[in-house]
Amino acid sequence: MFFENLFGNRLRWLILPSILTVSPIPAQDKSAKVDSSTFVQTFGKPLFIYDTYTFPAQNTGKSQVRIFVRFVNDILQFVKVNEADYQARYEVSTEILDEDGGHVAGDIWRQKIATRTYEETNSRNAVNQHEFTFNLEAGSYELRIEVTDLETKRHLVRKDNIDIRNLPNNKIGLSDIIFVDSIKMDSSGITHIVPNMTKTYEEPTSEFAGYFELVSGRQDSVKLRVRIYDEENNALFDDSKAVLGERKRYSEVVKIKGRIETPGHYFFVVEARTLEEKVMVRQDFFIQYAEKKPSLDHTSPALLHAMKYICDSDDYKLITEASGAARRNLIDTFWQQRDPMPKTAENELREEFRRRVEFTMRHFSVTTEGKPGWQTDRGRIYILYGQPSEVRRRSVDIDSNPYEFWYYNDIDRRFVFLDKSGKGAYRLVHKD
């Protein structure tokens, strides 16, 4: 399970002596136990997630804020209403406050949902999605989202600071980029959208694409350029065209699925310009599922960056300051010197390191913070110690923050992670 167990005591160099200075945690709540055989299944999609996007509003001089909220059945309390049906009732409210705490806008949605089986009541695949739209002046606001289970009267509350960009009608303006799993449009605009709020392509059934809108108060055409590039600034997609002219509003869906073969961290950039103006929006995203290459190769930037957890600081600096063939030679030499079985064709230690980094990219990336999995606390612990003996999660209560407890029985260690934001950004808060 661990690097030491896999290759013996000679590889104790891999476990670094210091991790973090962390704070105490509250008493552990009862939670489901997950053994190592089901470890991969433990890390699914967020139980609750939301995101905000700024779009140009129609003829108002304001900006349109679109707020998507999504959560799974598992956080709700279902009651049996007859022999065949289970029912849950909930309320979702959003409120926008100004910098002084004054009410600016808000809306409430009440919903009743029914399922035919008990398994559906606990499903983490059955999702409930709601969209709220407000026209606001450009500026800084506080967003408050509250989900209330009307059966138990328990609340899930999230607060966030949001900045609304100015998208004036007399200039060119670009909306935020929405990554989508599914979208349908006609001449009047969007008729159906399923946003990918994790900004991660992880399911082969997803139509993963980027959607944006462009507005202009000008009569002449606007040059539009869309690029997709990787962490090394290598262009994977680059397309330019002239748009608008007499049209005041233009929207486009750019397919991402199938364009990228390797899992990793990528960037989607839209640029619009005229002779007098230029605007640009950028959003990063992650690829966890790839059709042609199911894993990272040894030239991946993620593998280079993650080496800082296992390298001497001087060695890591030497490697990162080199480039091209010189860097590749230094990396190859590093691993060759630590090959536990030199007579075999494969360097087992290097392959295990690659596998661990890939796992963190697939399961621990936090797109809301632009962090690939290897940069997160869970990713760092997984790279150093491997798969835990067991994992306990406390995440199904609507009125509490999710915790994860990782146990390494072979070395008598425990690590506790807390997702205080509710967006999957787990922080290490305790170790013993």
C-alpha positions, 0 to 999 in steps of 0.5 A: 500500500505504501511506498515503503511496503511496496519496495522495503525500508530502503525507500523511506526517503519518500516520506517527508518528515513534516506535513503541516501545523494544524489545529484541533478538530471537533469530536468525530461524528458517526459516519460510513466506513469505506475500506481500501477496496472501495477507495475510488468510489469514495470520491464522487461529485460534490453533494452540494455545489454552486457557481456564478457567471456574469453575462450581458443583460438585454438593453438595461445597462446592467450586467446579468448574474446567473447563479446555478445551484445543484445538490444531490438527493442524499442531503435531503430527508425523504418520507414514505407517502404510500406503498410505492413513493418517497417524497422530499420537500425543500426550499432554495433561496438566494439573496444579493447584499451590497457592501453595507449589508443591504438587500439588493435582490433575491428569490426563493424556490420551493420544490417537492420531489418524489422517488419510487425506490429507497435507493433513489432517496440516498442517491448521489447521482440524482441531482436537483438543479436551480438557476437564479438570474438577476440584473445588477450594477457592476460592483462587489456583493455578498451572495447568500444561498440557503437550502432548507429541508422542509421535513427536518427544518435543517439548513445548508447556508453558503456565503460568498463574495462576488464581483460583477463586471461591467458589460456596457452596451456601447462597447464590446463585452465578453461574458464569463465562460460556462463549461457545460455537460449539455446545452441546446440552443435555438434562434432565441438563445439557450433552451436547455443547459446543464453547467459543469460547475466543477469545470472538469471533464470526467464522464464520457457521457458529457458533451463537455464544451465551453459557452460564452456570449459577446456583445457590441455597441459598434457597427463594425465587426469584431475579431474573435479568437478562442484558444485552449492551451496547457500549463506549458503554454502549448496551444491545443486549439486556436481559432479566429473569426470576424463576428457581429457587424450589424448583430449586437449579440453573438454566442458560441459553443466550443467543443472541448471533448475529443480535442485533448488526449491527456488528463491535466490542467488546461486554460480556455481563453476568449479574446475580442478586439476592434481597432480601438478596444480589446477584452479577454476572459480566461477560465481554467478547467481539468480533464480527468477522462481522456479517450485516447490516453488514459493516463499521464505520461512521464513528460507531464508538467504535473509529474514535474511539479509534484516531485517537490514533495519527494525531492531534496529542495536543491535537486528540485530547484536544479530540475525546475531551472533546467529546460528541454533535454537537460531537464529530461535527463535530470529527471531520468537520472533522479529516477534511475538512481532510485529504481528498486529493481534495475534489472526490470524494464519498468521503474516500479517506483516511478510508475507508482509515483505517476499513478498516485499523481494521476489519481490526485488529478482525477479525484482531488482537483479543486477548480474553484481555486484553480488547483490541480489535485497534486497541489491540494492537501489530500493530494499531497498526503496521497502522493506521500503515503498512498491509499489509506487503509480506510476512509470515513466521511461525514458529509451527508448532513445538510447543516454541517461541513463535510469531513474526511478521516483517512486512516493508515493502519500500517504506520498508525497515522490519521489525517483529517480534512475539512471542506469548510467552503462546501466546494470540495476544497478540503484542508488538512485540519488535524493529524496524529 
